[in-house]
């Protein structure tokens, strides 16, 4: 897995290139933990994530509160059909985790068969 990180002021974008699963989760968490202390907004750009399992959901709910850092707002961009389906399913099954806030304002609906 290759990870691209960019920082602009208090905002950062992390772009994983490849599958997001249990094996790649530690490297992705390390990328988020290595962000500067003043970063308060993290966008996970998933356009190049070839596959995402439940580990990807953990990334979206992890909010570091260490070393006196302020809480980070998490956003997603570049949702692929698979990641969008996973996020929708998670928002239905686990409403308390508030995955619905990460969904685009308008998402395509499934076509009737």
N, CA and C atoms as a LAMMPS dump frame, in Angstrom:
ITEM: TIMESTEP
0
ITEM: NUMBER OF ATOMS
339
ITEM: BOX BOUNDS ff ff ff
-5.0000000000000000e+02 5.0000000000000000e+02
-5.0000000000000000e+02 5.0000000000000000e+02
-5.0000000000000000e+02 5.0000000000000000e+02
ITEM: ATOMS id mol type element x y z
1 1 1 N 0.844 -1.178 0
2 1 2 C 0 0 0
3 1 3 C 0.883 1.232 0
4 2 1 N 0.475 2.177 -0.815
5 2 2 C 1.129 3.481 -0.873
6 2 3 C 0.143 4.499 -0.31
7 3 1 N 0.617 5.439 0.481
8 3 2 C -0.242 6.442 1.103
9 3 3 C 0.296 7.821 0.767
10 4 1 N -0.566 8.685 0.242
11 4 2 C -0.207 10.06 -0.051
12 4 3 C -0.87 10.952 0.996
13 5 1 N -0.081 11.842 1.578
14 5 2 C -0.598 12.765 2.59
15 5 3 C -0.244 14.186 2.181
16 6 1 N -1.23 15.081 2.283
17 6 2 C -0.957 16.495 2.049
18 6 3 C -1.595 17.307 3.172
19 7 1 N -0.913 18.38 3.546
20 7 2 C -1.385 19.242 4.631
21 7 3 C -1.419 20.666 4.131
22 8 1 N -2.53 21.347 4.435
23 8 2 C -2.678 22.755 4.11
24 8 3 C -3.324 23.44 5.311
25 9 1 N -2.511 24.099 6.103
26 9 2 C -3.025 24.749 7.307
27 9 3 C -3.523 23.716 8.302
28 10 1 N -4.787 23.867 8.7
29 10 2 C -5.378 22.959 9.68
30 10 3 C -6.069 21.767 9.025
31 11 1 N -5.956 21.654 7.7
32 11 2 C -6.618 20.557 6.98
33 11 3 C -5.574 19.623 6.373
34 12 1 N -5.886 18.339 6.402
35 12 2 C -5.013 17.335 5.805
36 12 3 C -5.854 16.393 4.965
37 13 1 N -5.22 15.848 3.951
38 13 2 C -5.868 14.831 3.123
39 13 3 C -4.955 13.622 3.078
40 14 1 N -5.532 12.456 3.35
41 14 2 C -4.797 11.199 3.287
42 14 3 C -5.446 10.36 2.191
43 15 1 N -4.625 9.929 1.242
44 15 2 C -5.119 9.145 0.11
45 15 3 C -4.432 7.787 0.105
46 16 1 N -5.165 6.734 0.467
47 16 2 C -4.601 5.39 0.378
48 16 3 C -4.693 4.881 -1.063
49 17 1 N -3.651 4.226 -1.526
50 17 2 C -3.619 3.656 -2.872
51 17 3 C -3.529 2.141 -2.71
52 18 1 N -4.644 1.464 -2.891
53 18 2 C -4.691 0.018 -2.708
54 18 3 C -5.822 -0.364 -1.779
55 19 1 N -5.809 -1.603 -1.338
56 19 2 C -6.878 -2.127 -0.478
57 19 3 C -6.715 -1.626 0.954
58 20 1 N -7.851 -1.346 1.586
59 20 2 C -7.867 -0.991 3.003
60 20 3 C -8.458 -2.183 3.736
61 21 1 N -7.605 -2.858 4.499
62 21 2 C -8.044 -4.024 5.243
63 21 3 C -7.242 -4.113 6.54
64 22 1 N -7.411 -5.21 7.246
65 22 2 C -6.749 -5.378 8.539
66 22 3 C -5.233 -5.227 8.425
67 23 1 N -4.655 -5.727 7.329
68 23 2 C -3.201 -5.683 7.176
69 23 3 C -2.675 -4.271 6.912
70 24 1 N -3.462 -3.433 6.262
71 24 2 C -2.996 -2.085 5.93
72 24 3 C -3.431 -1.037 6.959
73 25 1 N -4.297 -1.417 7.875
74 25 2 C -4.807 -0.482 8.881
75 25 3 C -3.702 0.177 9.715
76 26 1 N -2.695 -0.561 10.198
77 26 2 C -1.651 0.099 11.009
78 26 3 C -0.922 1.224 10.264
79 27 1 N -0.616 1.028 8.998
80 27 2 C 0.077 2.077 8.238
81 27 3 C -0.812 3.298 8.05
82 28 1 N -2.099 3.081 7.845
83 28 2 C -3.027 4.202 7.681
84 28 3 C -3.212 4.958 8.995
85 29 1 N -3.304 4.229 10.086
86 29 2 C -3.394 4.887 11.395
87 29 3 C -2.125 5.677 11.7
88 30 1 N -0.984 5.126 11.311
89 30 2 C 0.287 5.829 11.529
90 30 3 C 0.34 7.116 10.705
91 31 1 N -0.194 7.073 9.486
92 31 2 C -0.228 8.284 8.654
93 31 3 C -1.07 9.365 9.332
94 32 1 N -2.221 8.977 9.893
95 32 2 C -3.082 9.948 10.586
96 32 3 C -2.413 10.438 11.871
97 33 1 N -1.784 9.544 12.61
98 33 2 C -1.141 9.929 13.872
99 33 3 C 0.064 10.832 13.628
100 34 1 N 0.684 10.731 12.455
101 34 2 C 1.86 11.529 12.149
102 34 3 C 1.562 12.924 11.632
103 35 1 N 0.287 13.271 11.546
104 35 2 C -0.068 14.607 11.082
105 35 3 C 0.333 15.652 12.126
106 36 1 N 0.6 16.874 11.68
107 36 2 C 0.947 17.934 12.638
108 36 3 C -0.159 18.139 13.68
109 37 1 N 0.244 18.6 14.84
110 37 2 C -0.696 18.79 15.948
111 37 3 C -1.813 19.77 15.635
112 38 1 N -1.567 20.745 14.772
113 38 2 C -2.585 21.754 14.513
114 38 3 C -3.591 21.339 13.438
115 39 1 N -3.487 20.133 12.907
116 39 2 C -4.467 19.647 11.929
117 39 3 C -5.743 19.266 12.677
118 40 1 N -6.848 19.908 12.295
119 40 2 C -8.129 19.643 12.944
120 40 3 C -9.147 19.007 12.005
121 41 1 N -8.824 18.923 10.72
122 41 2 C -9.725 18.31 9.742
123 41 3 C -8.932 17.336 8.877
124 42 1 N -9.411 16.09 8.829
125 42 2 C -8.766 15.068 8.015
126 42 3 C -9.773 14.56 6.991
127 43 1 N -9.381 14.626 5.728
128 43 2 C -10.197 14.069 4.65
129 43 3 C -9.511 12.809 4.146
130 44 1 N -10.239 11.709 4.192
131 44 2 C -9.768 10.457 3.618
132 44 3 C -10.26 10.421 2.183
133 45 1 N -9.344 10.523 1.23
134 45 2 C -9.714 10.481 -0.178
135 45 3 C -9.597 9.027 -0.643
136 46 1 N -10.731 8.413 -0.918
137 46 2 C -10.788 6.978 -1.186
138 46 3 C -10.874 6.64 -2.669
139 47 1 N -10.593 7.61 -3.541
140 47 2 C -10.764 7.373 -4.973
141 47 3 C -9.908 6.221 -5.49
142 48 1 N -8.756 5.968 -4.87
143 48 2 C -7.847 4.935 -5.35
144 48 3 C -7.794 3.727 -4.417
145 49 1 N -8.765 3.626 -3.526
146 49 2 C -8.846 2.457 -2.643
147 49 3 C -9.58 1.359 -3.413
148 50 1 N -8.858 0.324 -3.776
149 50 2 C -9.431 -0.728 -4.615
150 50 3 C -10.451 -1.578 -3.876
151 51 1 N -10.354 -1.631 -2.554
152 51 2 C -11.274 -2.415 -1.732
153 51 3 C -11.222 -1.859 -0.318
154 52 1 N -12.361 -1.854 0.354
155 52 2 C -12.417 -1.407 1.741
156 52 3 C -13.273 -2.398 2.519
157 53 1 N -12.724 -2.893 3.626
158 53 2 C -13.536 -3.735 4.495
159 53 3 C -13.842 -2.96 5.781
160 54 1 N -14.26 -3.651 6.802
161 54 2 C -14.662 -2.986 8.042
162 54 3 C -13.515 -2.181 8.648
163 55 1 N -12.281 -2.519 8.324
164 55 2 C -11.136 -1.748 8.817
165 55 3 C -11.212 -0.299 8.372
166 56 1 N -11.698 -0.083 7.16
167 56 2 C -11.869 1.278 6.665
168 56 3 C -12.857 2.067 7.499
169 57 1 N -13.865 1.384 8
170 57 2 C -14.836 2.059 8.865
171 57 3 C -14.177 2.502 10.165
172 58 1 N -13.247 1.7 10.668
173 58 2 C -12.534 2.082 11.889
174 58 3 C -11.731 3.363 11.677
175 59 1 N -11.149 3.517 10.499
176 59 2 C -10.411 4.748 10.212
177 59 3 C -11.312 5.974 10.301
178 60 1 N -12.543 5.82 9.833
179 60 2 C -13.468 6.947 9.785
180 60 3 C -14.034 7.3 11.15
181 61 1 N -13.928 6.389 12.113
182 61 2 C -14.445 6.678 13.453
183 61 3 C -13.334 6.955 14.452
184 62 1 N -12.084 6.705 14.063
185 62 2 C -10.959 7.006 14.949
186 62 3 C -10.748 8.509 14.997
187 63 1 N -10.8 9.074 16.19
188 63 2 C -10.532 10.495 16.369
189 63 3 C -9.464 10.634 17.441
190 64 1 N -8.225 10.87 17.034
191 64 2 C -7.153 10.958 18.032
192 64 3 C -7.395 12.075 19.048
193 65 1 N -7.211 11.746 20.316
194 65 2 C -7.305 12.724 21.406
195 65 3 C -6.071 12.549 22.288
196 66 1 N -4.923 12.648 21.685
197 66 2 C -3.707 12.426 22.447
198 66 3 C -2.811 13.656 22.408
199 67 1 N -1.956 13.736 23.368
200 67 2 C -0.967 14.819 23.423
201 67 3 C -1.599 16.204 23.384
202 68 1 N -2.795 16.366 23.919
203 68 2 C -3.429 17.671 23.958
204 68 3 C -3.941 18.166 22.622
205 69 1 N -3.981 17.308 21.629
206 69 2 C -4.479 17.707 20.308
207 69 3 C -5.985 17.946 20.361
208 70 1 N -6.46 18.915 19.586
209 70 2 C -7.914 19.093 19.502
210 70 3 C -8.529 17.936 18.722
211 71 1 N -9.812 17.646 18.947
212 71 2 C -10.473 16.588 18.185
213 71 3 C -10.427 16.909 16.694
214 72 1 N -10.316 15.883 15.887
215 72 2 C -10.256 16.067 14.439
216 72 3 C -11.598 15.735 13.8
217 73 1 N -11.985 16.592 12.892
218 73 2 C -13.187 16.341 12.102
219 73 3 C -12.774 15.447 10.938
220 74 1 N -13.536 14.382 10.713
221 74 2 C -13.23 13.437 9.645
222 74 3 C -14.229 13.594 8.516
223 75 1 N -13.707 13.624 7.291
224 75 2 C -14.545 13.676 6.095
225 75 3 C -14.018 12.645 5.113
226 76 1 N -14.844 12.301 4.133
227 76 2 C -14.406 11.4 3.073
228 76 3 C -14.639 12.063 1.726
229 77 1 N -13.831 11.673 0.761
230 77 2 C -13.966 12.155 -0.611
231 77 3 C -13.641 10.984 -1.528
232 78 1 N -14.024 11.102 -2.769
233 78 2 C -13.673 10.095 -3.753
234 78 3 C -14.264 8.726 -3.497
235 79 1 N -15.475 8.694 -2.958
236 79 2 C -16.1 7.4 -2.685
237 79 3 C -16.314 6.613 -3.976
238 80 1 N -15.864 5.382 -3.975
239 80 2 C -16.104 4.468 -5.091
240 80 3 C -17.442 3.777 -4.847
241 81 1 N -18.008 3.107 -5.832
242 81 2 C -19.272 2.399 -5.589
243 81 3 C -19.188 1.423 -4.41
244 82 1 N -18.081 0.703 -4.279
245 82 2 C -17.948 -0.261 -3.182
246 82 3 C -17.853 0.447 -1.833
247 83 1 N -17.054 1.509 -1.745
248 83 2 C -16.926 2.207 -0.465
249 83 3 C -18.221 2.931 -0.097
250 84 1 N -18.933 3.44 -1.094
251 84 2 C -20.208 4.09 -0.835
252 84 3 C -21.233 3.083 -0.307
253 85 1 N -21.255 1.897 -0.915
254 85 2 C -22.184 0.853 -0.454
255 85 3 C -21.86 0.449 0.979
256 86 1 N -20.577 0.286 1.303
257 86 2 C -20.172 -0.077 2.659
258 86 3 C -20.578 1.008 3.655
259 87 1 N -20.379 2.251 3.287
260 87 2 C -20.724 3.363 4.175
261 87 3 C -22.232 3.46 4.387
262 88 1 N -22.987 3.255 3.331
263 88 2 C -24.454 3.248 3.471
264 88 3 C -24.912 2.128 4.39
265 89 1 N -24.376 0.94 4.186
266 89 2 C -24.745 -0.203 5.01
267 89 3 C -24.388 0.042 6.475
268 90 1 N -23.198 0.56 6.706
269 90 2 C -22.77 0.858 8.075
270 90 3 C -23.671 1.903 8.722
271 91 1 N -24.103 2.892 7.949
272 91 2 C -24.967 3.934 8.524
273 91 3 C -26.331 3.368 8.897
274 92 1 N -26.788 2.366 8.165
275 92 2 C -28.07 1.724 8.499
276 92 3 C -27.941 0.793 9.697
277 93 1 N -26.856 0.025 9.744
278 93 2 C -26.683 -0.964 10.805
279 93 3 C -26.198 -0.368 12.124
280 94 1 N -25.432 0.706 12.047
281 94 2 C -24.824 1.298 13.242
282 94 3 C -25.093 2.802 13.296
283 95 1 N -26.356 3.201 13.453
284 95 2 C -26.673 4.64 13.424
285 95 3 C -25.961 5.44 14.516
286 96 1 N -25.65 4.839 15.638
287 96 2 C -24.982 5.561 16.722
288 96 3 C -23.567 5.992 16.329
289 97 1 N -22.959 5.316 15.372
290 97 2 C -21.609 5.68 14.927
291 97 3 C -21.614 6.886 13.992
292 98 1 N -22.788 7.3 13.548
293 98 2 C -22.976 8.489 12.713
294 98 3 C -22.228 8.434 11.378
295 99 1 N -22.207 7.258 10.745
296 99 2 C -21.606 7.146 9.415
297 99 3 C -22.389 7.955 8.386
298 100 1 N -23.675 8.168 8.627
299 100 2 C -24.505 8.91 7.678
300 100 3 C -23.967 10.32 7.44
301 101 1 N -23.306 10.909 8.419
302 101 2 C -22.761 12.265 8.237
303 101 3 C -21.637 12.285 7.202
304 102 1 N -21.069 11.128 6.908
305 102 2 C -19.987 11.038 5.933
306 102 3 C -20.488 10.815 4.511
307 103 1 N -21.759 10.481 4.371
308 103 2 C -22.323 10.238 3.049
309 103 3 C -22.49 11.544 2.287
310 104 1 N -22.322 11.506 0.974
311 104 2 C -22.568 12.72 0.186
312 104 3 C -24.014 13.19 0.377
313 105 1 N -24.24 14.478 0.205
314 105 2 C -25.573 15.042 0.399
315 105 3 C -26.611 14.348 -0.486
316 106 1 N -26.25 14.075 -1.706
317 106 2 C -27.134 13.333 -2.595
318 106 3 C -26.363 12.143 -3.123
319 107 1 N -26.884 10.968 -2.842
320 107 2 C -26.251 9.763 -3.335
321 107 3 C -27.194 9.077 -4.303
322 108 1 N -26.677 8.476 -5.349
323 108 2 C -27.542 7.801 -6.301
324 108 3 C -28.318 6.681 -5.642
325 109 1 N -29.541 6.529 -6.004
326 109 2 C -30.358 5.454 -5.459
327 109 3 C -30.263 4.252 -6.37
328 110 1 N -30.499 3.099 -5.797
329 110 2 C -30.441 1.863 -6.571
330 110 3 C -31.611 1.837 -7.553
331 111 1 N -31.362 1.34 -8.748
332 111 2 C -32.429 1.236 -9.742
333 111 3 C -33.277 0.015 -9.439
334 112 1 N -34.551 0.166 -9.666
335 112 2 C -35.465 -0.957 -9.485
336 112 3 C -35.184 -1.992 -10.56
337 113 1 N -35.222 -3.255 -10.157
338 113 2 C -34.942 -4.337 -11.12
339 113 3 C -36.165 -4.644 -11.963
